[in-house]
Amino acid sequence: MVDEVECPTCGERFAVAVPAPEERPTELDYDCEVCCRPMVLRVDEEGRIEAVGIGS
Ligand SMILES: [Zn+2]
């Protein structure tokens, strides 16, 4: 299962693998596949993913 997230730095959307149900909710450190900037992916119980930028 994958979900699309929008990079908080460059605004590009890309697909991310959703963690298994037993691993949710969670937060993952991730690097944008387009601009390579770091972000945090917040995953809720339903597997929805929100990308949050780190610092500036
Ligand atoms: Zn990006």
N, CA, C, O and the ligand as a Tripos MOL2 file, in Angstrom:
@<TRIPOS>MOLECULE
protein
  225   223    57     0     0
PROTEIN
NO_CHARGES

@<TRIPOS>ATOM
      1 N           0.8510   -1.1880    0.0000 N.3       1 MET1
      2 CA          0.0000    0.0000    0.0000 C.3       1 MET1
      3 C           0.8890    1.2410    0.0000 C.2       1 MET1
      4 O           1.8400    1.3350    0.7760 O.2       1 MET1
      5 N           0.5710    2.1810   -0.8710 N.am      2 VAL2
      6 CA          1.3260    3.4290   -0.9230 C.3       2 VAL2
      7 C           0.3640    4.6050   -0.8410 C.2       2 VAL2
      8 O          -0.8130    4.4860   -1.1790 O.2       2 VAL2
      9 N           0.8840    5.7440   -0.3850 N.am      3 ASP3
     10 CA          0.1010    6.9760   -0.3480 C.3       3 ASP3
     11 C           0.9580    8.0760   -0.9720 C.2       3 ASP3
     12 O           2.1830    7.9690   -1.0200 O.2       3 ASP3
     13 N           0.3050    9.1240   -1.4440 N.am      4 GLU4
     14 CA          1.0400   10.2510   -1.9980 C.3       4 GLU4
     15 C           1.1800   11.3260   -0.9380 C.2       4 GLU4
     16 O           0.2360   11.6220   -0.2060 O.2       4 GLU4
     17 N           2.3680   11.9070   -0.8640 N.am      5 VAL5
     18 CA          2.5980   13.0330    0.0320 C.3       5 VAL5
     19 C           3.1170   14.2050   -0.7890 C.2       5 VAL5
     20 O           3.6730   14.0260   -1.8720 O.2       5 VAL5
     21 N           2.9240   15.4130   -0.2520 N.am      6 GLU6
     22 CA          3.4250   16.6100   -0.9150 C.3       6 GLU6
     23 C           4.6060   17.1380   -0.1240 C.2       6 GLU6
     24 O           4.4870   17.3960    1.0740 O.2       6 GLU6
     25 N           5.7290   17.2970   -0.7740 N.am      7 CYS7
     26 CA          6.9310   17.7830   -0.1110 C.3       7 CYS7
     27 C           6.7050   19.2040    0.4000 C.2       7 CYS7
     28 O           6.2870   20.0700   -0.3690 O.2       7 CYS7
     29 N           6.9760   19.4650    1.7000 N.am      8 PRO8
     30 CA          6.7940   20.8260    2.2350 C.3       8 PRO8
     31 C           7.8380   21.7980    1.7140 C.2       8 PRO8
     32 O           7.6580   23.0100    1.8390 O.2       8 PRO8
     33 N           8.9070   21.3100    1.1410 N.am      9 THR9
     34 CA          9.9690   22.1830    0.6380 C.3       9 THR9
     35 C           9.7500   22.5580   -0.8200 C.2       9 THR9
     36 O           9.7590   23.7430   -1.1540 O.2       9 THR9
     37 N           9.5520   21.5730   -1.7000 N.am     10 CYS10
     38 CA          9.4720   21.8590   -3.1320 C.3      10 CYS10
     39 C           8.0500   21.7250   -3.6760 C.2      10 CYS10
     40 O           7.7860   22.1350   -4.8060 O.2      10 CYS10
     41 N           7.1310   21.1580   -2.8930 N.am     11 GLY11
     42 CA          5.7440   21.0660   -3.3310 C.3      11 GLY11
     43 C           5.4470   19.9290   -4.2900 C.2      11 GLY11
     44 O           4.3040   19.7580   -4.7120 O.2      11 GLY11
     45 N           6.4530   19.1550   -4.6350 N.am     12 GLU12
     46 CA          6.2350   18.0130   -5.5270 C.3      12 GLU12
     47 C           5.5680   16.8730   -4.7590 C.2      12 GLU12
     48 O           5.7820   16.7070   -3.5580 O.2      12 GLU12
     49 N           4.7610   16.0970   -5.4710 N.am     13 ARG13
     50 CA          4.1050   14.9470   -4.8560 C.3      13 ARG13
     51 C           4.8190   13.6700   -5.2830 C.2      13 ARG13
     52 O           5.2590   13.5390   -6.4260 O.2      13 ARG13
     53 N           4.9250   12.7420   -4.3560 N.am     14 PHE14
     54 CA          5.5330   11.4560   -4.6750 C.3      14 PHE14
     55 C           4.9270   10.3920   -3.7790 C.2      14 PHE14
     56 O           4.3210   10.6950   -2.7520 O.2      14 PHE14
     57 N           5.0980    9.1490   -4.1800 N.am     15 ALA15
     58 CA          4.4850    8.0330   -3.4610 C.3      15 ALA15
     59 C           5.4140    7.5170   -2.3810 C.2      15 ALA15
     60 O           6.6270    7.4290   -2.5700 O.2      15 ALA15
     61 N           4.8200    7.1740   -1.2370 N.am     16 VAL16
     62 CA          5.5620    6.6330   -0.1030 C.3      16 VAL16
     63 C           4.8630    5.3640    0.3490 C.2      16 VAL16
     64 O           3.6340    5.3070    0.3870 O.2      16 VAL16
     65 N           5.6350    4.3550    0.6880 N.am     17 ALA17
     66 CA          5.0590    3.1240    1.2120 C.3      17 ALA17
     67 C           4.4630    3.3820    2.5950 C.2      17 ALA17
     68 O           5.1200    3.9700    3.4540 O.2      17 ALA17
     69 N           3.2270    2.9470    2.8120 N.am     18 VAL18
     70 CA          2.5580    3.1410    4.0990 C.3      18 VAL18
     71 C           2.9860    2.0410    5.0620 C.2      18 VAL18
     72 O           2.9590    0.8630    4.7040 O.2      18 VAL18
     73 N           3.3850    2.4110    6.2920 N.am     19 PRO19
     74 CA          3.7650    1.3860    7.2750 C.3      19 PRO19
     75 C           2.6070    0.4280    7.5580 C.2      19 PRO19
     76 O           1.4380    0.7870    7.4130 O.2      19 PRO19
     77 N           2.9470   -0.7780    7.9590 N.am     20 ALA20
     78 CA          1.9470   -1.7890    8.2740 C.3      20 ALA20
     79 C           1.0560   -1.3130    9.4250 C.2      20 ALA20
     80 O           1.4870   -0.5020   10.2440 O.2      20 ALA20
     81 N          -0.1940   -1.8160    9.4920 N.am     21 PRO21
     82 CA         -1.1420   -1.3510   10.5240 C.3      21 PRO21
     83 C          -0.5960   -1.4620   11.9400 C.2      21 PRO21
     84 O          -0.8560   -0.5870   12.7670 O.2      21 PRO21
     85 N           0.1520   -2.5130   12.2380 N.am     22 GLU22
     86 CA          0.6620   -2.6810   13.6000 C.3      22 GLU22
     87 C           1.7620   -1.6780   13.9370 C.2      22 GLU22
     88 O           2.1590   -1.5530   15.0950 O.2      22 GLU22
     89 N           2.2510   -0.9640   12.9230 N.am     23 GLU23
     90 CA          3.3030    0.0330   13.1560 C.3      23 GLU23
     91 C           2.7390    1.4470   13.2100 C.2      23 GLU23
     92 O           3.4970    2.4030   13.3740 O.2      23 GLU23
     93 N           1.4280    1.5970   13.0760 N.am     24 ARG24
     94 CA          0.8250    2.9190   13.0670 C.3      24 ARG24
     95 C           0.1210    3.2010   14.3850 C.2      24 ARG24
     96 O          -0.3210    2.2560   15.0370 O.2      24 ARG24
     97 N          -0.0060    4.4770   14.8190 N.am     25 PRO25
     98 CA          0.5840    5.6530   14.1630 C.3      25 PRO25
     99 C           2.0790    5.7410   14.4180 C.2      25 PRO25
    100 O           2.5910    5.1610   15.3750 O.2      25 PRO25
    101 N           2.7700    6.4680   13.5590 N.am     26 THR26
    102 CA          4.2190    6.6070   13.6960 C.3      26 THR26
    103 C           4.6760    7.8660   12.9850 C.2      26 THR26
    104 O           3.9050    8.5190   12.2810 O.2      26 THR26
    105 N           5.9430    8.1910   13.1810 N.am     27 GLU27
    106 CA          6.5780    9.2790   12.4320 C.3      27 GLU27
    107 C           7.8610    8.7430   11.8280 C.2      27 GLU27
    108 O           8.6210    8.0310   12.4840 O.2      27 GLU27
    109 N           8.0940    9.0890   10.5750 N.am     28 LEU28
    110 CA          9.2650    8.6000    9.8660 C.3      28 LEU28
    111 C          10.0990    9.7740    9.3680 C.2      28 LEU28
    112 O           9.5580   10.7540    8.8550 O.2      28 LEU28
    113 N          11.3990    9.6720    9.5180 N.am     29 ASP29
    114 CA         12.2930   10.6340    8.8620 C.3      29 ASP29
    115 C          12.4190   10.2040    7.4070 C.2      29 ASP29
    116 O          12.6110    9.0250    7.1080 O.2      29 ASP29
    117 N          12.3070   11.1870    6.5000 N.am     30 TYR30
    118 CA         12.3020   10.8550    5.0840 C.3      30 TYR30
    119 C          12.9630   11.9780    4.3110 C.2      30 TYR30
    120 O          12.8840   13.1440    4.6990 O.2      30 TYR30
    121 N          13.6150   11.6230    3.2160 N.am     31 ASP31
    122 CA         14.1820   12.6370    2.3340 C.3      31 ASP31
    123 C          13.3410   12.6920    1.0690 C.2      31 ASP31
    124 O          13.0150   11.6620    0.4790 O.2      31 ASP31
    125 N          12.9930   13.9170    0.6580 N.am     32 CYS32
    126 CA         12.1920   14.0920   -0.5470 C.3      32 CYS32
    127 C          12.8640   13.4060   -1.7380 C.2      32 CYS32
    128 O          14.0720   13.5330   -1.9370 O.2      32 CYS32
    129 N          12.0830   12.6920   -2.5130 N.am     33 GLU33
    130 CA         12.6440   12.0020   -3.6640 C.3      33 GLU33
    131 C          12.9350   12.9650   -4.8110 C.2      33 GLU33
    132 O          13.6310   12.6050   -5.7610 O.2      33 GLU33
    133 N          12.4070   14.1850   -4.7310 N.am     34 VAL34
    134 CA         12.6050   15.1640   -5.7940 C.3      34 VAL34
    135 C          13.7400   16.1310   -5.4390 C.2      34 VAL34
    136 O          14.6780   16.2940   -6.2200 O.2      34 VAL34
    137 N          13.6610   16.7830   -4.2490 N.am     35 CYS35
    138 CA         14.6630   17.7880   -3.8960 C.3      35 CYS35
    139 C          15.6210   17.2970   -2.8150 C.2      35 CYS35
    140 O          16.5720   18.0000   -2.4740 O.2      35 CYS35
    141 N          15.3880   16.1000   -2.2710 N.am     36 CYS36
    142 CA         16.2820   15.4720   -1.2880 C.3      36 CYS36
    143 C          16.3250   16.2020    0.0520 C.2      36 CYS36
    144 O          17.2110   15.9350    0.8650 O.2      36 CYS36
    145 N          15.3730   17.1320    0.3050 N.am     37 ARG37
    146 CA         15.3300   17.7910    1.6060 C.3      37 ARG37
    147 C          14.6860   16.8530    2.6270 C.2      37 ARG37
    148 O          13.7970   16.0720    2.2880 O.2      37 ARG37
    149 N          15.1480   16.9370    3.8970 N.am     38 PRO38
    150 CA         14.5620   16.0730    4.9110 C.3      38 PRO38
    151 C          13.1740   16.5440    5.3260 C.2      38 PRO38
    152 O          12.8820   17.7400    5.2910 O.2      38 PRO38
    153 N          12.3370   15.6220    5.7090 N.am     39 MET39
    154 CA         10.9970   15.9200    6.2320 C.3      39 MET39
    155 C          10.6290   14.8100    7.2030 C.2      39 MET39
    156 O          11.2940   13.7770    7.2780 O.2      39 MET39
    157 N           9.5450   15.0510    7.9490 N.am     40 VAL40
    158 CA          9.0010   14.0070    8.8070 C.3      40 VAL40
    159 C           7.6530   13.6000    8.2290 C.2      40 VAL40
    160 O           6.8310   14.4560    7.9010 O.2      40 VAL40
    161 N           7.4280   12.3160    8.1050 N.am     41 LEU41
    162 CA          6.1400   11.8040    7.6500 C.3      41 LEU41
    163 C           5.3640   11.3350    8.8640 C.2      41 LEU41
    164 O           5.7640   10.3870    9.5410 O.2      41 LEU41
    165 N           4.2460   12.0050    9.1380 N.am     42 ARG42
    166 CA          3.3760   11.5930   10.2380 C.3      42 ARG42
    167 C           2.3190   10.6510    9.6790 C.2      42 ARG42
    168 O           1.5650   11.0210    8.7800 O.2      42 ARG42
    169 N           2.2650    9.4580   10.2000 N.am     43 VAL43
    170 CA          1.3300    8.4440    9.7280 C.3      43 VAL43
    171 C           0.2940    8.1960   10.8160 C.2      43 VAL43
    172 O           0.6450    7.8470   11.9430 O.2      43 VAL43
    173 N          -0.9930    8.3760   10.4790 N.am     44 ASP44
    174 CA         -2.0230    8.1510   11.5000 C.3      44 ASP44
    175 C          -2.5110    6.7000   11.4680 C.2      44 ASP44
    176 O          -2.0340    5.8880   10.6760 O.2      44 ASP44
    177 N          -3.4770    6.3900   12.3520 N.am     45 GLU45
    178 CA         -3.9340    5.0120   12.5000 C.3      45 GLU45
    179 C          -4.5200    4.4440   11.2090 C.2      45 GLU45
    180 O          -4.4590    3.2370   10.9740 O.2      45 GLU45
    181 N          -5.0900    5.3210   10.3680 N.am     46 GLU46
    182 CA         -5.7130    4.8600    9.1280 C.3      46 GLU46
    183 C          -4.7090    4.7350    7.9780 C.2      46 GLU46
    184 O          -5.0560    4.2860    6.8850 O.2      46 GLU46
    185 N          -3.4600    5.1390    8.2380 N.am     47 GLY47
    186 CA         -2.4600    5.0550    7.1860 C.3      47 GLY47
    187 C          -2.3450    6.2980    6.3460 C.2      47 GLY47
    188 O          -1.6380    6.3100    5.3390 O.2      47 GLY47
    189 N          -3.0470    7.3630    6.7580 N.am     48 ARG48
    190 CA         -2.8750    8.6320    6.0370 C.3      48 ARG48
    191 C          -1.5280    9.2460    6.4190 C.2      48 ARG48
    192 O          -1.1250    9.2120    7.5810 O.2      48 ARG48
    193 N          -0.8510    9.7980    5.4370 N.am     49 ILE49
    194 CA          0.4850   10.3450    5.6700 C.3      49 ILE49
    195 C           0.4830   11.8460    5.4320 C.2      49 ILE49
    196 O          -0.0260   12.3330    4.4230 O.2      49 ILE49
    197 N           1.0700   12.5760    6.3960 N.am     50 GLU50
    198 CA          1.2300   14.0170    6.2560 C.3      50 GLU50
    199 C           2.7120   14.3250    6.3390 C.2      50 GLU50
    200 O           3.3910   13.8810    7.2650 O.2      50 GLU50
    201 N           3.2180   15.0840    5.3750 N.am     51 ALA51
    202 CA          4.6240   15.4520    5.3680 C.3      51 ALA51
    203 C           4.8160   16.7870    6.0630 C.2      51 ALA51
    204 O           4.1030   17.7490    5.7810 O.2      51 ALA51
    205 N           5.7900   16.8440    6.9790 N.am     52 VAL52
    206 CA          6.0710   18.0530    7.7350 C.3      52 VAL52
    207 C           7.5430   18.4040    7.5450 C.2      52 VAL52
    208 O           8.4120   17.5430    7.6840 O.2      52 VAL52
    209 N           7.8210   19.6620    7.2280 N.am     53 GLY53
    210 CA          9.1980   20.0870    7.0230 C.3      53 GLY53
    211 C           9.9640   20.1680    8.3290 C.2      53 GLY53
    212 O           9.3740   20.3200    9.3980 O.2      53 GLY53
    213 N          11.2740   20.0660    8.2380 N.am     54 ILE54
    214 CA         12.1430   20.1550    9.4050 C.3      54 ILE54
    215 C          12.9070   21.4650    9.3230 C.2      54 ILE54
    216 O          13.6650   21.6840    8.3780 O.2      54 ILE54
    217 N          12.7150   22.3400   10.3070 N.am     55 GLY55
    218 CA         13.4670   23.5770   10.3600 C.3      55 GLY55
    219 C          13.3720   24.3820    9.0740 C.2      55 GLY55
    220 O          12.3100   24.4490    8.4550 O.2      55 GLY55
    221 N          14.4780   24.9920    8.6740 N.am     56 SER56
    222 CA         14.4820   25.7750    7.4430 C.3      56 SER56
    223 C          15.8340   25.6420    6.7590 C.2      56 SER56
    224 O          16.0500   26.2280    5.6980 O.2      56 SER56
    225 ZN         10.9900   18.1810   -2.2340 Zn       57 ZN57
@<TRIPOS>BOND
     1     1     2 1
     2     2     3 1
     3     3     4 2
     4     3     5 am
     5     5     6 1
     6     6     7 1
     7     7     8 2
     8     7     9 am
     9     9    10 1
    10    10    11 1
    11    11    12 2
    12    11    13 am
    13    13    14 1
    14    14    15 1
    15    15    16 2
    16    15    17 am
    17    17    18 1
    18    18    19 1
    19    19    20 2
    20    19    21 am
    21    21    22 1
    22    22    23 1
    23    23    24 2
    24    23    25 am
    25    25    26 1
    26    26    27 1
    27    27    28 2
    28    27    29 am
    29    29    30 1
    30    30    31 1
    31    31    32 2
    32    31    33 am
    33    33    34 1
    34    34    35 1
    35    35    36 2
    36    35    37 am
    37    37    38 1
    38    38    39 1
    39    39    40 2
    40    39    41 am
    41    41    42 1
    42    42    43 1
    43    43    44 2
    44    43    45 am
    45    45    46 1
    46    46    47 1
    47    47    48 2
    48    47    49 am
    49    49    50 1
    50    50    51 1
    51    51    52 2
    52    51    53 am
    53    53    54 1
    54    54    55 1
    55    55    56 2
    56    55    57 am
    57    57    58 1
    58    58    59 1
    59    59    60 2
    60    59    61 am
    61    61    62 1
    62    62    63 1
    63    63    64 2
    64    63    65 am
    65    65    66 1
    66    66    67 1
    67    67    68 2
    68    67    69 am
    69    69    70 1
    70    70    71 1
    71    71    72 2
    72    71    73 am
    73    73    74 1
    74    74    75 1
    75    75    76 2
    76    75    77 am
    77    77    78 1
    78    78    79 1
    79    79    80 2
    80    79    81 am
    81    81    82 1
    82    82    83 1
    83    83    84 2
    84    83    85 am
    85    85    86 1
    86    86    87 1
    87    87    88 2
    88    87    89 am
    89    89    90 1
    90    90    91 1
    91    91    92 2
    92    91    93 am
    93    93    94 1
    94    94    95 1
    95    95    96 2
    96    95    97 am
    97    97    98 1
    98    98    99 1
    99    99   100 2
   100    99   101 am
   101   101   102 1
   102   102   103 1
   103   103   104 2
   104   103   105 am
   105   105   106 1
   106   106   107 1
   107   107   108 2
   108   107   109 am
   109   109   110 1
   110   110   111 1
   111   111   112 2
   112   111   113 am
   113   113   114 1
   114   114   115 1
   115   115   116 2
   116   115   117 am
   117   117   118 1
   118   118   119 1
   119   119   120 2
   120   119   121 am
   121   121   122 1
   122   122   123 1
   123   123   124 2
   124   123   125 am
   125   125   126 1
   126   126   127 1
   127   127   128 2
   128   127   129 am
   129   129   130 1
   130   130   131 1
   131   131   132 2
   132   131   133 am
   133   133   134 1
   134   134   135 1
   135   135   136 2
   136   135   137 am
   137   137   138 1
   138   138   139 1
   139   139   140 2
   140   139   141 am
   141   141   142 1
   142   142   143 1
   143   143   144 2
   144   143   145 am
   145   145   146 1
   146   146   147 1
   147   147   148 2
   148   147   149 am
   149   149   150 1
   150   150   151 1
   151   151   152 2
   152   151   153 am
   153   153   154 1
   154   154   155 1
   155   155   156 2
   156   155   157 am
   157   157   158 1
   158   158   159 1
   159   159   160 2
   160   159   161 am
   161   161   162 1
   162   162   163 1
   163   163   164 2
   164   163   165 am
   165   165   166 1
   166   166   167 1
   167   167   168 2
   168   167   169 am
   169   169   170 1
   170   170   171 1
   171   171   172 2
   172   171   173 am
   173   173   174 1
   174   174   175 1
   175   175   176 2
   176   175   177 am
   177   177   178 1
   178   178   179 1
   179   179   180 2
   180   179   181 am
   181   181   182 1
   182   182   183 1
   183   183   184 2
   184   183   185 am
   185   185   186 1
   186   186   187 1
   187   187   188 2
   188   187   189 am
   189   189   190 1
   190   190   191 1
   191   191   192 2
   192   191   193 am
   193   193   194 1
   194   194   195 1
   195   195   196 2
   196   195   197 am
   197   197   198 1
   198   198   199 1
   199   199   200 2
   200   199   201 am
   201   201   202 1
   202   202   203 1
   203   203   204 2
   204   203   205 am
   205   205   206 1
   206   206   207 1
   207   207   208 2
   208   207   209 am
   209   209   210 1
   210   210   211 1
   211   211   212 2
   212   211   213 am
   213   213   214 1
   214   214   215 1
   215   215   216 2
   216   215   217 am
   217   217   218 1
   218   218   219 1
   219   219   220 2
   220   219   221 am
   221   221   222 1
   222   222   223 1
   223   223   224 2
@<TRIPOS>SUBSTRUCTURE
     1 MET1         2 RESIDUE 1 A MET
     2 VAL2         6 RESIDUE 1 A VAL
     3 ASP3        10 RESIDUE 1 A ASP
     4 GLU4        14 RESIDUE 1 A GLU
     5 VAL5        18 RESIDUE 1 A VAL
     6 GLU6        22 RESIDUE 1 A GLU
     7 CYS7        26 RESIDUE 1 A CYS
     8 PRO8        30 RESIDUE 1 A PRO
     9 THR9        34 RESIDUE 1 A THR
    10 CYS10       38 RESIDUE 1 A CYS
    11 GLY11       42 RESIDUE 1 A GLY
    12 GLU12       46 RESIDUE 1 A GLU
    13 ARG13       50 RESIDUE 1 A ARG
    14 PHE14       54 RESIDUE 1 A PHE
    15 ALA15       58 RESIDUE 1 A ALA
    16 VAL16       62 RESIDUE 1 A VAL
    17 ALA17       66 RESIDUE 1 A ALA
    18 VAL18       70 RESIDUE 1 A VAL
    19 PRO19       74 RESIDUE 1 A PRO
    20 ALA20       78 RESIDUE 1 A ALA
    21 PRO21       82 RESIDUE 1 A PRO
    22 GLU22       86 RESIDUE 1 A GLU
    23 GLU23       90 RESIDUE 1 A GLU
    24 ARG24       94 RESIDUE 1 A ARG
    25 PRO25       98 RESIDUE 1 A PRO
    26 THR26      102 RESIDUE 1 A THR
    27 GLU27      106 RESIDUE 1 A GLU
    28 LEU28      110 RESIDUE 1 A LEU
    29 ASP29      114 RESIDUE 1 A ASP
    30 TYR30      118 RESIDUE 1 A TYR
    31 ASP31      122 RESIDUE 1 A ASP
    32 CYS32      126 RESIDUE 1 A CYS
    33 GLU33      130 RESIDUE 1 A GLU
    34 VAL34      134 RESIDUE 1 A VAL
    35 CYS35      138 RESIDUE 1 A CYS
    36 CYS36      142 RESIDUE 1 A CYS
    37 ARG37      146 RESIDUE 1 A ARG
    38 PRO38      150 RESIDUE 1 A PRO
    39 MET39      154 RESIDUE 1 A MET
    40 VAL40      158 RESIDUE 1 A VAL
    41 LEU41      162 RESIDUE 1 A LEU
    42 ARG42      166 RESIDUE 1 A ARG
    43 VAL43      170 RESIDUE 1 A VAL
    44 ASP44      174 RESIDUE 1 A ASP
    45 GLU45      178 RESIDUE 1 A GLU
    46 GLU46      182 RESIDUE 1 A GLU
    47 GLY47      186 RESIDUE 1 A GLY
    48 ARG48      190 RESIDUE 1 A ARG
    49 ILE49      194 RESIDUE 1 A ILE
    50 GLU50      198 RESIDUE 1 A GLU
    51 ALA51      202 RESIDUE 1 A ALA
    52 VAL52      206 RESIDUE 1 A VAL
    53 GLY53      210 RESIDUE 1 A GLY
    54 ILE54      214 RESIDUE 1 A ILE
    55 GLY55      218 RESIDUE 1 A GLY
    56 SER56      222 RESIDUE 1 A SER
    57 ZN57       225 GROUP 0 **** ****
